[in-house]
Amino acid sequence: MKTFTKTLALIALASSSAVFAAVDFDSFDTDGDGVISQSEAQANSQLAQLFDDLDVDSNGELSKEEFAKIQ
């Protein structure tokens, strides 16, 4: 059920162009280091919820490529 819920959340996030229309990778990468940390992801509850699923290399950061999966 947890996987199903996360899948639904990912679909909702990806399909919600209004949420990310004015928000791009750089708006979440507030320190400008080229990655989105877990603390930076907390600015958006949906991104924070999906962070672990998007972080495919499990390094605790989202690269531009990992973040692009939701756009």
PDB file of N, CA, C and O in Angstrom:
ATOM      1  N   MET A   1       0.829  -1.200   0.000  1.00  0.00           N
ATOM      2  CA  MET A   1       0.000   0.000   0.000  1.00  0.00           C
ATOM      3  C   MET A   1       0.866   1.255   0.000  1.00  0.00           C
ATOM      4  O   MET A   1       0.525   2.242  -0.651  1.00  0.00           O
ATOM      5  N   LYS A   2       1.997   1.225   0.733  1.00  0.00           N
ATOM      6  CA  LYS A   2       2.882   2.372   0.785  1.00  0.00           C
ATOM      7  C   LYS A   2       3.424   2.688  -0.610  1.00  0.00           C
ATOM      8  O   LYS A   2       3.489   3.854  -1.000  1.00  0.00           O
ATOM      9  N   THR A   3       3.811   1.665  -1.357  1.00  0.00           N
ATOM     10  CA  THR A   3       4.311   1.867  -2.710  1.00  0.00           C
ATOM     11  C   THR A   3       3.225   2.443  -3.601  1.00  0.00           C
ATOM     12  O   THR A   3       3.488   3.331  -4.411  1.00  0.00           O
ATOM     13  N   PHE A   4       2.017   1.945  -3.455  1.00  0.00           N
ATOM     14  CA  PHE A   4       0.890   2.448  -4.235  1.00  0.00           C
ATOM     15  C   PHE A   4       0.652   3.924  -3.934  1.00  0.00           C
ATOM     16  O   PHE A   4       0.432   4.716  -4.850  1.00  0.00           O
ATOM     17  N   THR A   5       0.695   4.288  -2.680  1.00  0.00           N
ATOM     18  CA  THR A   5       0.486   5.673  -2.276  1.00  0.00           C
ATOM     19  C   THR A   5       1.574   6.567  -2.853  1.00  0.00           C
ATOM     20  O   THR A   5       1.284   7.653  -3.353  1.00  0.00           O
ATOM     21  N   LYS A   6       2.824   6.116  -2.786  1.00  0.00           N
ATOM     22  CA  LYS A   6       3.923   6.900  -3.341  1.00  0.00           C
ATOM     23  C   LYS A   6       3.802   7.015  -4.848  1.00  0.00           C
ATOM     24  O   LYS A   6       4.108   8.061  -5.421  1.00  0.00           O
ATOM     25  N   THR A   7       3.358   5.951  -5.489  1.00  0.00           N
ATOM     26  CA  THR A   7       3.167   5.988  -6.939  1.00  0.00           C
ATOM     27  C   THR A   7       2.098   7.006  -7.301  1.00  0.00           C
ATOM     28  O   THR A   7       2.273   7.792  -8.232  1.00  0.00           O
ATOM     29  N   LEU A   8       1.001   6.994  -6.574  1.00  0.00           N
ATOM     30  CA  LEU A   8      -0.055   7.978  -6.817  1.00  0.00           C
ATOM     31  C   LEU A   8       0.446   9.399  -6.581  1.00  0.00           C
ATOM     32  O   LEU A   8       0.115  10.313  -7.337  1.00  0.00           O
ATOM     33  N   ALA A   9       1.231   9.580  -5.547  1.00  0.00           N
ATOM     34  CA  ALA A   9       1.772  10.905  -5.253  1.00  0.00           C
ATOM     35  C   ALA A   9       2.713  11.358  -6.365  1.00  0.00           C
ATOM     36  O   ALA A   9       2.699  12.527  -6.753  1.00  0.00           O
ATOM     37  N   LEU A  10       3.520  10.452  -6.872  1.00  0.00           N
ATOM     38  CA  LEU A  10       4.431  10.781  -7.963  1.00  0.00           C
ATOM     39  C   LEU A  10       3.659  11.160  -9.217  1.00  0.00           C
ATOM     40  O   LEU A  10       4.012  12.119  -9.903  1.00  0.00           O
ATOM     41  N   ILE A  11       2.606  10.409  -9.517  1.00  0.00           N
ATOM     42  CA  ILE A  11       1.772  10.714 -10.676  1.00  0.00           C
ATOM     43  C   ILE A  11       1.112  12.081 -10.501  1.00  0.00           C
ATOM     44  O   ILE A  11       1.078  12.884 -11.433  1.00  0.00           O
ATOM     45  N   ALA A  12       0.594  12.337  -9.313  1.00  0.00           N
ATOM     46  CA  ALA A  12      -0.057  13.627  -9.056  1.00  0.00           C
ATOM     47  C   ALA A  12       0.951  14.764  -9.177  1.00  0.00           C
ATOM     48  O   ALA A  12       0.643  15.817  -9.735  1.00  0.00           O
ATOM     49  N   LEU A  13       2.142  14.550  -8.661  1.00  0.00           N
ATOM     50  CA  LEU A  13       3.170  15.576  -8.724  1.00  0.00           C
ATOM     51  C   LEU A  13       3.599  15.817 -10.164  1.00  0.00           C
ATOM     52  O   LEU A  13       3.734  16.963 -10.593  1.00  0.00           O
ATOM     53  N   ALA A  14       3.809  14.759 -10.895  1.00  0.00           N
ATOM     54  CA  ALA A  14       4.248  14.883 -12.283  1.00  0.00           C
ATOM     55  C   ALA A  14       3.175  15.521 -13.157  1.00  0.00           C
ATOM     56  O   ALA A  14       3.484  16.286 -14.070  1.00  0.00           O
ATOM     57  N   SER A  15       1.934  15.208 -12.879  1.00  0.00           N
ATOM     58  CA  SER A  15       0.853  15.739 -13.706  1.00  0.00           C
ATOM     59  C   SER A  15       0.429  17.135 -13.293  1.00  0.00           C
ATOM     60  O   SER A  15      -0.347  17.782 -13.995  1.00  0.00           O
ATOM     61  N   SER A  16       0.916  17.592 -12.192  1.00  0.00           N
ATOM     62  CA  SER A  16       0.543  18.910 -11.703  1.00  0.00           C
ATOM     63  C   SER A  16       1.487  19.960 -12.269  1.00  0.00           C
ATOM     64  O   SER A  16       2.371  20.456 -11.570  1.00  0.00           O
ATOM     65  N   SER A  17       1.297  20.289 -13.520  1.00  0.00           N
ATOM     66  CA  SER A  17       2.177  21.255 -14.163  1.00  0.00           C
ATOM     67  C   SER A  17       2.088  22.620 -13.492  1.00  0.00           C
ATOM     68  O   SER A  17       3.045  23.394 -13.527  1.00  0.00           O
ATOM     69  N   ALA A  18       0.968  22.911 -12.896  1.00  0.00           N
ATOM     70  CA  ALA A  18       0.812  24.201 -12.219  1.00  0.00           C
ATOM     71  C   ALA A  18       1.771  24.312 -11.039  1.00  0.00           C
ATOM     72  O   ALA A  18       2.282  25.393 -10.745  1.00  0.00           O
ATOM     73  N   VAL A  19       2.011  23.194 -10.367  1.00  0.00           N
ATOM     74  CA  VAL A  19       2.900  23.201  -9.206  1.00  0.00           C
ATOM     75  C   VAL A  19       4.315  23.533  -9.625  1.00  0.00           C
ATOM     76  O   VAL A  19       4.999  24.298  -8.944  1.00  0.00           O
ATOM     77  N   PHE A  20       4.772  22.965 -10.746  1.00  0.00           N
ATOM     78  CA  PHE A  20       6.156  23.139 -11.154  1.00  0.00           C
ATOM     79  C   PHE A  20       6.335  24.076 -12.339  1.00  0.00           C
ATOM     80  O   PHE A  20       7.454  24.244 -12.826  1.00  0.00           O
ATOM     81  N   ALA A  21       5.263  24.684 -12.809  1.00  0.00           N
ATOM     82  CA  ALA A  21       5.381  25.584 -13.954  1.00  0.00           C
ATOM     83  C   ALA A  21       6.329  26.734 -13.645  1.00  0.00           C
ATOM     84  O   ALA A  21       7.165  27.094 -14.474  1.00  0.00           O
ATOM     85  N   ALA A  22       6.201  27.304 -12.465  1.00  0.00           N
ATOM     86  CA  ALA A  22       7.045  28.437 -12.099  1.00  0.00           C
ATOM     87  C   ALA A  22       8.190  28.014 -11.184  1.00  0.00           C
ATOM     88  O   ALA A  22       8.949  28.855 -10.703  1.00  0.00           O
ATOM     89  N   VAL A  23       8.312  26.726 -10.948  1.00  0.00           N
ATOM     90  CA  VAL A  23       9.333  26.231 -10.037  1.00  0.00           C
ATOM     91  C   VAL A  23      10.213  25.253 -10.798  1.00  0.00           C
ATOM     92  O   VAL A  23       9.737  24.240 -11.311  1.00  0.00           O
ATOM     93  N   ASP A  24      11.487  25.562 -10.865  1.00  0.00           N
ATOM     94  CA  ASP A  24      12.400  24.655 -11.535  1.00  0.00           C
ATOM     95  C   ASP A  24      13.470  24.187 -10.559  1.00  0.00           C
ATOM     96  O   ASP A  24      13.454  24.543  -9.381  1.00  0.00           O
ATOM     97  N   PHE A  25      14.384  23.397 -11.058  1.00  0.00           N
ATOM     98  CA  PHE A  25      15.437  22.825 -10.228  1.00  0.00           C
ATOM     99  C   PHE A  25      16.144  23.906  -9.414  1.00  0.00           C
ATOM    100  O   PHE A  25      16.357  23.754  -8.211  1.00  0.00           O
ATOM    101  N   ASP A  26      16.503  24.995 -10.084  1.00  0.00           N
ATOM    102  CA  ASP A  26      17.268  26.044  -9.417  1.00  0.00           C
ATOM    103  C   ASP A  26      16.512  26.711  -8.280  1.00  0.00           C
ATOM    104  O   ASP A  26      17.129  27.217  -7.342  1.00  0.00           O
ATOM    105  N   SER A  27      15.171  26.720  -8.346  1.00  0.00           N
ATOM    106  CA  SER A  27      14.440  27.314  -7.234  1.00  0.00           C
ATOM    107  C   SER A  27      14.491  26.469  -5.972  1.00  0.00           C
ATOM    108  O   SER A  27      14.352  26.990  -4.865  1.00  0.00           O
ATOM    109  N   PHE A  28      14.691  25.165  -6.134  1.00  0.00           N
ATOM    110  CA  PHE A  28      14.856  24.306  -4.954  1.00  0.00           C
ATOM    111  C   PHE A  28      16.310  24.261  -4.491  1.00  0.00           C
ATOM    112  O   PHE A  28      16.576  24.101  -3.300  1.00  0.00           O
ATOM    113  N   ASP A  29      17.242  24.401  -5.416  1.00  0.00           N
ATOM    114  CA  ASP A  29      18.675  24.378  -5.087  1.00  0.00           C
ATOM    115  C   ASP A  29      19.077  25.748  -4.561  1.00  0.00           C
ATOM    116  O   ASP A  29      19.772  26.506  -5.238  1.00  0.00           O
ATOM    117  N   THR A  30      18.636  26.057  -3.356  1.00  0.00           N
ATOM    118  CA  THR A  30      18.794  27.402  -2.813  1.00  0.00           C
ATOM    119  C   THR A  30      20.237  27.777  -2.512  1.00  0.00           C
ATOM    120  O   THR A  30      20.568  28.963  -2.511  1.00  0.00           O
ATOM    121  N   ASP A  31      21.109  26.801  -2.257  1.00  0.00           N
ATOM    122  CA  ASP A  31      22.506  27.140  -1.988  1.00  0.00           C
ATOM    123  C   ASP A  31      23.369  27.104  -3.250  1.00  0.00           C
ATOM    124  O   ASP A  31      24.561  27.406  -3.197  1.00  0.00           O
ATOM    125  N   GLY A  32      22.766  26.735  -4.384  1.00  0.00           N
ATOM    126  CA  GLY A  32      23.461  26.785  -5.661  1.00  0.00           C
ATOM    127  C   GLY A  32      24.572  25.780  -5.851  1.00  0.00           C
ATOM    128  O   GLY A  32      25.479  26.001  -6.654  1.00  0.00           O
ATOM    129  N   ASP A  33      24.515  24.661  -5.114  1.00  0.00           N
ATOM    130  CA  ASP A  33      25.586  23.670  -5.239  1.00  0.00           C
ATOM    131  C   ASP A  33      25.336  22.618  -6.317  1.00  0.00           C
ATOM    132  O   ASP A  33      26.122  21.681  -6.465  1.00  0.00           O
ATOM    133  N   GLY A  34      24.250  22.768  -7.066  1.00  0.00           N
ATOM    134  CA  GLY A  34      23.980  21.859  -8.176  1.00  0.00           C
ATOM    135  C   GLY A  34      23.185  20.620  -7.826  1.00  0.00           C
ATOM    136  O   GLY A  34      22.964  19.763  -8.682  1.00  0.00           O
ATOM    137  N   VAL A  35      22.752  20.513  -6.581  1.00  0.00           N
ATOM    138  CA  VAL A  35      21.914  19.396  -6.139  1.00  0.00           C
ATOM    139  C   VAL A  35      20.849  19.922  -5.169  1.00  0.00           C
ATOM    140  O   VAL A  35      20.995  20.996  -4.585  1.00  0.00           O
ATOM    141  N   ILE A  36      19.781  19.142  -5.015  1.00  0.00           N
ATOM    142  CA  ILE A  36      18.748  19.474  -4.034  1.00  0.00           C
ATOM    143  C   ILE A  36      18.923  18.537  -2.851  1.00  0.00           C
ATOM    144  O   ILE A  36      18.776  17.321  -2.982  1.00  0.00           O
ATOM    145  N   SER A  37      19.235  19.103  -1.709  1.00  0.00           N
ATOM    146  CA  SER A  37      19.392  18.303  -0.498  1.00  0.00           C
ATOM    147  C   SER A  37      18.025  17.994   0.094  1.00  0.00           C
ATOM    148  O   SER A  37      17.015  18.565  -0.317  1.00  0.00           O
ATOM    149  N   GLN A  38      18.003  17.085   1.060  1.00  0.00           N
ATOM    150  CA  GLN A  38      16.732  16.783   1.728  1.00  0.00           C
ATOM    151  C   GLN A  38      16.183  18.018   2.424  1.00  0.00           C
ATOM    152  O   GLN A  38      14.972  18.238   2.420  1.00  0.00           O
ATOM    153  N   SER A  39      17.035  18.814   3.011  1.00  0.00           N
ATOM    154  CA  SER A  39      16.544  20.017   3.698  1.00  0.00           C
ATOM    155  C   SER A  39      15.981  21.020   2.689  1.00  0.00           C
ATOM    156  O   SER A  39      14.990  21.688   2.983  1.00  0.00           O
ATOM    157  N   GLU A  40      16.585  21.140   1.522  1.00  0.00           N
ATOM    158  CA  GLU A  40      16.047  22.032   0.499  1.00  0.00           C
ATOM    159  C   GLU A  40      14.715  21.506  -0.036  1.00  0.00           C
ATOM    160  O   GLU A  40      13.825  22.294  -0.357  1.00  0.00           O
ATOM    161  N   ALA A  41      14.574  20.202  -0.133  1.00  0.00           N
ATOM    162  CA  ALA A  41      13.337  19.594  -0.634  1.00  0.00           C
ATOM    163  C   ALA A  41      12.166  19.833   0.303  1.00  0.00           C
ATOM    164  O   ALA A  41      11.014  19.759  -0.122  1.00  0.00           O
ATOM    165  N   GLN A  42      12.437  20.116   1.558  1.00  0.00           N
ATOM    166  CA  GLN A  42      11.367  20.354   2.537  1.00  0.00           C
ATOM    167  C   GLN A  42      10.530  21.577   2.186  1.00  0.00           C
ATOM    168  O   GLN A  42       9.450  21.758   2.747  1.00  0.00           O
ATOM    169  N   ALA A  43      11.000  22.418   1.276  1.00  0.00           N
ATOM    170  CA  ALA A  43      10.237  23.594   0.861  1.00  0.00           C
ATOM    171  C   ALA A  43       8.952  23.210   0.134  1.00  0.00           C
ATOM    172  O   ALA A  43       8.034  24.022   0.018  1.00  0.00           O
ATOM    173  N   ASN A  44       8.885  21.970  -0.355  1.00  0.00           N
ATOM    174  CA  ASN A  44       7.690  21.495  -1.059  1.00  0.00           C
ATOM    175  C   ASN A  44       7.314  20.143  -0.464  1.00  0.00           C
ATOM    176  O   ASN A  44       8.098  19.197  -0.536  1.00  0.00           O
ATOM    177  N   SER A  45       6.138  20.043   0.115  1.00  0.00           N
ATOM    178  CA  SER A  45       5.756  18.813   0.821  1.00  0.00           C
ATOM    179  C   SER A  45       5.705  17.604  -0.101  1.00  0.00           C
ATOM    180  O   SER A  45       6.061  16.500   0.310  1.00  0.00           O
ATOM    181  N   GLN A  46       5.266  17.798  -1.352  1.00  0.00           N
ATOM    182  CA  GLN A  46       5.213  16.660  -2.279  1.00  0.00           C
ATOM    183  C   GLN A  46       6.618  16.196  -2.650  1.00  0.00           C
ATOM    184  O   GLN A  46       6.884  14.995  -2.701  1.00  0.00           O
ATOM    185  N   LEU A  47       7.508  17.137  -2.905  1.00  0.00           N
ATOM    186  CA  LEU A  47       8.886  16.774  -3.223  1.00  0.00           C
ATOM    187  C   LEU A  47       9.541  16.084  -2.033  1.00  0.00           C
ATOM    188  O   LEU A  47      10.257  15.097  -2.203  1.00  0.00           O
ATOM    189  N   ALA A  48       9.304  16.590  -0.848  1.00  0.00           N
ATOM    190  CA  ALA A  48       9.871  15.984   0.355  1.00  0.00           C
ATOM    191  C   ALA A  48       9.372  14.551   0.523  1.00  0.00           C
ATOM    192  O   ALA A  48      10.139  13.665   0.901  1.00  0.00           O
ATOM    193  N   GLN A  49       8.094  14.325   0.245  1.00  0.00           N
ATOM    194  CA  GLN A  49       7.514  12.989   0.386  1.00  0.00           C
ATOM    195  C   GLN A  49       8.124  12.016  -0.621  1.00  0.00           C
ATOM    196  O   GLN A  49       8.306  10.838  -0.313  1.00  0.00           O
ATOM    197  N   LEU A  50       8.437  12.494  -1.804  1.00  0.00           N
ATOM    198  CA  LEU A  50       8.952  11.630  -2.872  1.00  0.00           C
ATOM    199  C   LEU A  50      10.474  11.583  -2.940  1.00  0.00           C
ATOM    200  O   LEU A  50      11.036  10.861  -3.764  1.00  0.00           O
ATOM    201  N   PHE A  51      11.130  12.334  -2.096  1.00  0.00           N
ATOM    202  CA  PHE A  51      12.578  12.490  -2.172  1.00  0.00           C
ATOM    203  C   PHE A  51      13.307  11.150  -2.255  1.00  0.00           C
ATOM    204  O   PHE A  51      14.145  10.961  -3.137  1.00  0.00           O
ATOM    205  N   ASP A  52      13.004  10.228  -1.360  1.00  0.00           N
ATOM    206  CA  ASP A  52      13.713   8.948  -1.329  1.00  0.00           C
ATOM    207  C   ASP A  52      13.495   8.133  -2.601  1.00  0.00           C
ATOM    208  O   ASP A  52      14.403   7.434  -3.051  1.00  0.00           O
ATOM    209  N   ASP A  53      12.309   8.216  -3.178  1.00  0.00           N
ATOM    210  CA  ASP A  53      12.035   7.500  -4.418  1.00  0.00           C
ATOM    211  C   ASP A  53      12.785   8.116  -5.593  1.00  0.00           C
ATOM    212  O   ASP A  53      13.246   7.399  -6.482  1.00  0.00           O
ATOM    213  N   LEU A  54      12.905   9.418  -5.600  1.00  0.00           N
ATOM    214  CA  LEU A  54      13.597  10.100  -6.694  1.00  0.00           C
ATOM    215  C   LEU A  54      15.116   9.983  -6.582  1.00  0.00           C
ATOM    216  O   LEU A  54      15.818  10.020  -7.593  1.00  0.00           O
ATOM    217  N   ASP A  55      15.619   9.844  -5.370  1.00  0.00           N
ATOM    218  CA  ASP A  55      17.061   9.753  -5.118  1.00  0.00           C
ATOM    219  C   ASP A  55      17.539   8.336  -5.434  1.00  0.00           C
ATOM    220  O   ASP A  55      17.809   7.551  -4.525  1.00  0.00           O
ATOM    221  N   VAL A  56      17.640   8.014  -6.712  1.00  0.00           N
ATOM    222  CA  VAL A  56      17.916   6.636  -7.138  1.00  0.00           C
ATOM    223  C   VAL A  56      19.294   6.136  -6.718  1.00  0.00           C
ATOM    224  O   VAL A  56      19.480   4.933  -6.534  1.00  0.00           O
ATOM    225  N   ASP A  57      20.257   7.029  -6.563  1.00  0.00           N
ATOM    226  CA  ASP A  57      21.581   6.577  -6.128  1.00  0.00           C
ATOM    227  C   ASP A  57      21.754   6.646  -4.610  1.00  0.00           C
ATOM    228  O   ASP A  57      22.833   6.360  -4.090  1.00  0.00           O
ATOM    229  N   SER A  58      20.697   7.023  -3.909  1.00  0.00           N
ATOM    230  CA  SER A  58      20.653   7.049  -2.438  1.00  0.00           C
ATOM    231  C   SER A  58      21.812   7.825  -1.804  1.00  0.00           C
ATOM    232  O   SER A  58      22.356   7.421  -0.777  1.00  0.00           O
ATOM    233  N   ASN A  59      22.176   8.942  -2.432  1.00  0.00           N
ATOM    234  CA  ASN A  59      23.256   9.743  -1.862  1.00  0.00           C
ATOM    235  C   ASN A  59      22.752  10.913  -1.014  1.00  0.00           C
ATOM    236  O   ASN A  59      23.541  11.723  -0.527  1.00  0.00           O
ATOM    237  N   GLY A  60      21.421  10.992  -0.843  1.00  0.00           N
ATOM    238  CA  GLY A  60      20.844  12.045  -0.012  1.00  0.00           C
ATOM    239  C   GLY A  60      20.682  13.366  -0.731  1.00  0.00           C
ATOM    240  O   GLY A  60      20.397  14.387  -0.104  1.00  0.00           O
ATOM    241  N   GLU A  61      20.865  13.357  -2.061  1.00  0.00           N
ATOM    242  CA  GLU A  61      20.731  14.560  -2.857  1.00  0.00           C
ATOM    243  C   GLU A  61      20.031  14.217  -4.167  1.00  0.00           C
ATOM    244  O   GLU A  61      20.139  13.096  -4.664  1.00  0.00           O
ATOM    245  N   LEU A  62      19.315  15.189  -4.719  1.00  0.00           N
ATOM    246  CA  LEU A  62      18.703  15.011  -6.029  1.00  0.00           C
ATOM    247  C   LEU A  62      19.509  15.781  -7.061  1.00  0.00           C
ATOM    248  O   LEU A  62      19.701  16.992  -6.952  1.00  0.00           O
ATOM    249  N   SER A  63      19.972  15.056  -8.059  1.00  0.00           N
ATOM    250  CA  SER A  63      20.644  15.705  -9.180  1.00  0.00           C
ATOM    251  C   SER A  63      19.592  16.279 -10.115  1.00  0.00           C
ATOM    252  O   SER A  63      18.398  16.036  -9.939  1.00  0.00           O
ATOM    253  N   LYS A  64      20.033  17.036 -11.103  1.00  0.00           N
ATOM    254  CA  LYS A  64      19.093  17.574 -12.087  1.00  0.00           C
ATOM    255  C   LYS A  64      18.403  16.437 -12.826  1.00  0.00           C
ATOM    256  O   LYS A  64      17.220  16.537 -13.150  1.00  0.00           O
ATOM    257  N   GLU A  65      19.131  15.360 -13.095  1.00  0.00           N
ATOM    258  CA  GLU A  65      18.560  14.219 -13.801  1.00  0.00           C
ATOM    259  C   GLU A  65      17.487  13.528 -12.958  1.00  0.00           C
ATOM    260  O   GLU A  65      16.430  13.162 -13.471  1.00  0.00           O
ATOM    261  N   GLU A  66      17.762  13.353 -11.674  1.00  0.00           N
ATOM    262  CA  GLU A  66      16.778  12.721 -10.796  1.00  0.00           C
ATOM    263  C   GLU A  66      15.540  13.613 -10.660  1.00  0.00           C
ATOM    264  O   GLU A  66      14.412  13.122 -10.705  1.00  0.00           O
ATOM    265  N   PHE A  67      15.751  14.911 -10.496  1.00  0.00           N
ATOM    266  CA  PHE A  67      14.638  15.855 -10.364  1.00  0.00           C
ATOM    267  C   PHE A  67      13.799  15.891 -11.635  1.00  0.00           C
ATOM    268  O   PHE A  67      12.582  16.064 -11.567  1.00  0.00           O
ATOM    269  N   ALA A  68      14.428  15.731 -12.785  1.00  0.00           N
ATOM    270  CA  ALA A  68      13.731  15.801 -14.074  1.00  0.00           C
ATOM    271  C   ALA A  68      12.662  14.727 -14.218  1.00  0.00           C
ATOM    272  O   ALA A  68      11.770  14.864 -15.055  1.00  0.00           O
ATOM    273  N   LYS A  69      12.726  13.681 -13.437  1.00  0.00           N
ATOM    274  CA  LYS A  69      11.728  12.613 -13.512  1.00  0.00           C
ATOM    275  C   LYS A  69      10.326  13.104 -13.152  1.00  0.00           C
ATOM    276  O   LYS A  69       9.339  12.482 -13.545  1.00  0.00           O
ATOM    277  N   ILE A  70      10.225  14.190 -12.423  1.00  0.00           N
ATOM    278  CA  ILE A  70       8.913  14.676 -12.028  1.00  0.00           C
ATOM    279  C   ILE A  70       8.383  15.736 -12.961  1.00  0.00           C
ATOM    280  O   ILE A  70       7.255  16.198 -12.788  1.00  0.00           O
ATOM    281  N   GLN A  71       9.153  16.129 -13.930  1.00  0.00           N
ATOM    282  CA  GLN A  71       8.694  17.179 -14.850  1.00  0.00           C
ATOM    283  C   GLN A  71       8.269  16.616 -16.159  1.00  0.00           C
ATOM    284  O   GLN A  71       7.856  17.362 -17.046  1.00  0.00           O
TER     285      GLN A  71
END
